[in-house]
Amino acid sequence: MAYTLPAASKMLKKDFIYGVATASFQIEGDSASRLPCIWDTFCATPGKVRDGSNGDVACNHINLWQQDVELISSLGVDAYRLSISWPRVMHQDGSLNQHGVNFYIGLLDALKANNIKAFVTLYHWDLPQYIEDNGGWLNRETAYLFRDYADKITRALGDRVYAYATFNEPFCSSYLGYETGVHAPGLAKKAYGRQAAHHILLAHGLAMPVLQKNSPHSLNGIVLNFTPAYAHSNSAADITAARLADEYFNQWYIKPLFDGAYPDSFALLSDEDKPVIQDGDFAIMQAPLDFLGINFYTRTVYKAAPDKAFTEVDMVNAAKTDIGWEIYPQAFTDLLVSLHTKYPLPPVYITENGAAMADTLSNGVVDDQDRIDYYQQHLMAVHHAIEQGVNIAGYFAWSLMDNFEWAEGYLKRFGIVYVDYATQERTIKNSGIAYKNLITSR
């Protein structure tokens, strides 16, 4: 049982990096030894998380990290993508919390001892609550606080990190967190979403020179998520609707980094919804990238609507994952090729790809054939993009293990390792065994 790729595929060469990924709030637990973050507050707000759960224990990774490193190593992967918890490593006065820093130093040293490259994300959504209380990503000052955090933590971690990403999915932090309110901090206003996005991209640009100075030997970049937009029909109106949706949800976060501007549809925003942009902001955002991380899960289909620019169409009869996302691997190839055509991309890493499925553990086995099928199709989609000239250097499965799935709580399982939350026992699913077999067969 292994995923199969064409014999000549670049993805079967030893220098193609395979990894697994997690995020701090989703797995660490031990909330008592760090400052509160916006997700603690969000979880404590009734009705925000579907099962009423929180990240206080999660996968208890803080206490089980050595076992988890052995688990990662047993999968044969080349790399592990993790995120640093800002509220775990910084005190409110801006000084480092050495206890939290030491946790990550121990983890990174153990990864290095196992020849596993560390891909470290500096921000995977867990903003310290005291910063949110001061305006969070609506406050321009937060971008400078992020730069300071990035400076201090990268100096503390030394040469232990193979690659740094400033942010994971600015779209989710800004749009889901500040525009629709389905993620922390739960604000819901178009102007908020656009302003938060601007300040996050600014923070990225401010931090990049700091990373290049403090960690010159690591790859330094950013991770963006994309949900390709397709027109529901060949009508001009639907095609325009899909283009506007693509600009709003996808290009908004990448075009400033390469072209120093927002998409043309910026002009369609009312003045009150436009972010405050200062002279020089776009130049800061255009800091050169060593790599671009791309996260992909699904596509979205749009049609024209009488009262708004676009409306989403539910593909009722399409195959979907347990979280309700359409399985459409062709969109992955289309996305990668289109970004390669549109922008002068640095080397690309697929930093997240995977599927939530309704897993069951039976006699010590999780037979997740639906997830195996998903990974097989999407690995082939990456292969097809490479064949069309896209420079893709690695692929990370999301996620290493089942964990706290944000607003879904513990109801959805994305892991290639099953977690029994009552006992914290980990069981490698059949999808994980197939992944190991692919990696070790190169």
Secondary structure, DSSP 8 states (H G I E B T S, - for coil): ------TT-GGGSTTSEEEEE--HHHH---GGGS--BHHHHHHTSTTSSTTS--SSSTT-HHHHHHHHHHHHHHTT-SEEEEE--HHHHB-TTS-B-HHHHHHHHHHHHHHHHTT-EEEEEEESS--BHHHHTTTGGGSTHHHHHHHHHHHHHHHHHTT--SEEEEEE-HHIIIIIIIIS-SSTT----HHHHHHHHHHHHHHHHHHHHHHHHH-TTSEEEEEEEE--EEESSSSHHHHHHHHHHHIIIIIHHHHHHHHSS--GGGGGS-GGGS----TTHHHHHT---SEEEEEE---EEEE--SSSS-EEE--TTS-B-TTS-B--THHHHHHHHHHHHHS----EEEEE---------BTTB---HHHHHHHHHHHHHHHHHHHTT--EEEEEEE-SB----GGGTTS----SEEEETTTTEEEE-HHHHHHHHHHHT-
